[in-house]
Amino acid sequence: MSSTKLREQLNELTAQLAGRPLDADLDRWLNAEHGAGSATYRQLKQTCVAGVAEGWLCDREGGGIRYGRIFKPAYDLHGFSVDVVDMQNIAGPHHAHPNGEIDLIMPLDETAQFDGRPAGWLVCPPGSAHRPTVSSGRALVLYLLPQGSIEFTRP
């Protein structure tokens, strides 16, 4: 596997997301069309798991969280940046999403949840904020950020 493979997979997906509002309708659509039982989900998870194992994903560590921004916002990713985190029973730093955030939740332990959600997608609208939390096990989470916009805050 390689970052090139992940970029190709995300190019196809972000083309379908470009220009859409980041809202509950997008959350429902992503889970219906590209949810945990889909080929898209299986392929992205397989690539991310391989990337972590091979060391080109989540190559940094801080506060018990492995993380890394694999791609900056780019034309071929339709303006999204891409980050991946590897978390186990931990809450990350509080942050806000000026332009929203789209999260792909990939449990490595069957019971793991991200912000109370199981495997699949979570769409956070523009202006939302949270302290990202993985509970009940270990999970990888892929973040798509429009224009790479994120603001770390105090809760």
C-alpha positions as CSV (number, residue, x, y, z in Angstrom):
1,M,0.0,0.0,0.0
2,S,1.0,3.6,-0.4
3,S,-0.1,7.1,0.1
4,T,-0.7,7.3,-3.6
5,K,-3.4,4.6,-3.3
6,L,-5.1,6.4,-0.5
7,R,-5.0,9.7,-2.4
8,E,-6.7,7.9,-5.4
9,Q,-9.4,6.5,-3.2
10,L,-10.1,9.9,-1.6
11,N,-10.1,11.7,-5.0
12,E,-13.1,9.6,-6.0
13,L,-14.9,10.2,-2.7
14,T,-14.1,13.9,-2.4
15,A,-15.4,14.5,-5.9
16,Q,-18.8,13.3,-4.6
17,L,-18.5,15.6,-1.6
18,A,-17.4,18.8,-3.3
19,G,-19.8,21.7,-2.9
20,R,-22.2,19.8,-0.6
21,P,-23.2,21.3,2.7
22,L,-21.7,19.6,5.7
23,D,-24.9,18.7,7.5
24,A,-27.1,15.9,8.8
25,D,-28.2,15.1,5.2
26,L,-24.6,14.5,4.2
27,D,-24.1,12.4,7.3
28,R,-27.1,10.2,6.3
29,W,-26.0,10.0,2.6
30,L,-22.4,9.0,3.5
31,N,-23.6,6.2,5.8
32,A,-26.1,5.0,3.3
33,E,-23.8,5.1,0.2
34,H,-20.3,4.6,1.7
35,G,-21.1,3.2,5.2
36,A,-19.5,0.4,7.1
37,G,-20.8,-2.4,4.8
38,S,-19.7,-0.7,1.6
39,A,-16.8,-1.3,-0.7
40,T,-15.6,2.3,-0.2
41,Y,-15.4,1.8,3.5
42,R,-13.6,-1.6,3.3
43,Q,-11.1,-0.2,0.8
44,L,-10.3,2.9,2.8
45,K,-10.0,1.0,6.1
46,Q,-7.7,-1.6,4.5
47,T,-5.5,1.2,3.1
48,C,-5.4,3.0,6.4
49,V,-4.7,-0.1,8.5
50,A,-1.8,-1.0,6.1
51,G,-0.5,2.6,6.2
52,V,-0.3,2.6,10.0
53,A,1.4,-0.8,9.9
54,E,3.9,0.4,7.3
55,G,4.6,3.6,9.1
56,W,3.5,6.2,6.5
57,L,0.2,7.0,8.4
58,C,0.0,8.2,12.0
59,D,3.8,8.8,12.1
60,R,3.6,11.2,15.0
61,E,2.7,10.8,18.6
62,G,1.5,13.1,21.3
63,G,-0.5,12.6,24.5
64,G,-1.1,9.0,23.7
65,I,-2.5,9.6,20.2
66,R,-0.8,8.7,17.0
67,Y,-1.6,11.1,14.2
68,G,-0.5,12.8,11.0
69,R,-1.7,15.1,8.2
70,I,-1.2,12.9,5.2
71,F,-2.4,15.4,2.6
72,K,-2.8,19.2,2.7
73,P,-5.8,20.7,0.9
74,A,-5.4,20.1,-2.8
75,Y,-7.2,20.5,-6.1
76,D,-7.4,16.7,-6.7
77,L,-8.9,16.3,-3.2
78,H,-11.4,19.0,-3.9
79,G,-10.0,21.3,-1.3
80,F,-10.0,18.9,1.6
81,S,-7.0,18.1,3.8
82,V,-6.7,14.6,5.2
83,D,-5.6,13.6,8.6
84,V,-5.6,10.2,10.2
85,V,-5.5,9.5,14.0
86,D,-5.0,6.2,15.9
87,M,-6.7,6.4,19.3
88,Q,-7.5,4.0,22.1
89,N,-9.8,4.9,25.0
90,I,-8.7,8.5,25.0
91,A,-10.0,12.1,24.4
92,G,-8.1,14.3,22.1
93,P,-7.6,18.1,22.2
94,H,-10.7,20.3,22.0
95,H,-11.0,21.9,18.6
96,A,-13.4,23.8,16.4
97,H,-14.3,23.2,12.7
98,P,-14.8,26.6,11.0
99,N,-15.8,24.9,7.7
100,G,-17.0,21.6,9.2
101,E,-15.3,18.2,9.4
102,I,-16.1,14.8,7.9
103,D,-14.9,11.8,9.9
104,L,-14.5,8.2,8.8
105,I,-14.7,6.0,11.9
106,M,-12.8,2.7,11.5
107,P,-12.8,0.6,14.7
108,L,-9.9,-1.7,15.1
109,D,-11.7,-3.2,18.1
110,E,-15.3,-4.2,17.3
111,T,-16.8,-2.3,20.2
112,A,-14.8,1.0,19.7
113,Q,-16.7,4.2,19.1
114,F,-15.8,7.7,18.1
115,D,-17.8,10.4,19.9
116,G,-20.4,7.7,20.6
117,R,-20.6,6.6,17.0
118,P,-19.7,3.1,15.7
119,A,-18.1,2.3,12.3
120,G,-19.1,4.7,9.5
121,W,-19.2,8.4,9.0
122,L,-19.8,11.4,11.2
123,V,-20.3,14.9,9.7
124,C,-19.7,17.9,11.9
125,P,-21.2,21.1,10.5
126,P,-19.3,24.4,10.1
127,G,-18.8,26.1,13.5
128,S,-19.1,22.9,15.5
129,A,-16.5,21.9,18.1
130,H,-15.7,18.9,20.2
131,R,-13.1,17.0,22.1
132,P,-12.7,13.9,19.9
133,T,-13.1,10.8,22.0
134,V,-12.6,7.1,21.2
135,S,-14.1,4.8,23.8
136,S,-14.5,1.0,24.2
137,G,-11.4,0.2,22.3
138,R,-9.1,1.3,19.5
139,A,-10.1,3.0,16.3
140,L,-8.6,4.9,13.3
141,V,-10.3,8.0,12.3
142,L,-9.8,9.8,9.0
143,Y,-10.6,13.5,9.0
144,L,-11.5,15.4,5.9
145,L,-11.3,19.2,6.6
146,P,-12.5,21.7,4.0
147,Q,-9.5,23.9,3.2
148,G,-7.6,22.2,6.1
149,S,-9.3,24.5,8.6
150,I,-9.2,23.5,12.2
151,E,-8.8,25.7,15.4
152,F,-7.5,24.1,18.6
153,T,-9.4,25.6,21.5
154,R,-9.9,25.3,25.2
155,P,-13.2,23.6,26.1
